Amino acid sequence: MSADRPMNEYEGALFEAFVALSQTLLEGSAVSESALLNRLSEAKKDAERMGRSRGAATLGLLIKFLVEPSRHVVASGAPTI
């Protein structure tokens, strides 16, 4: 899934902050990785069902970042989806 535009500077910063927070929670074992990924997957499916393609794409990108963080490079502070 892809969105029709890259995230703007503010969206990118918020996304990066959420990725950092999520990774910190997972590393500290405060949250089960599978529980977090399941909730994010459900939110993505809900967004798709409601026709919110950009929201679903953003959630999909977040899931990818959390599952394989070393495979995704963020250029110029704003990830593209």
C-alpha positions, 0 to 999 in steps of 0.5 A: 500500500502506498500513499499519494504523497510523502509525509510533511515535516510535522507528520514525519517528526511525529511518526519518528517520535512514535517509532522511537517511543514504541521501540523503547517500550519494546526494548524495555519489555514494558509491552509485548511486541506481538500485542503491539503489532496485533493492535497496529495491524487491527488499526490498519485494517480498520483504516482500510475498511473505512477508506482511510488509505493514507492512515492505513499506509502510515500504520503499515509503515510503522509496522515495518519500522518496528519489525525490521528497523534496520532495513528502513532508512529515513532521509531528511527527517521525513519518511515516505509512504 
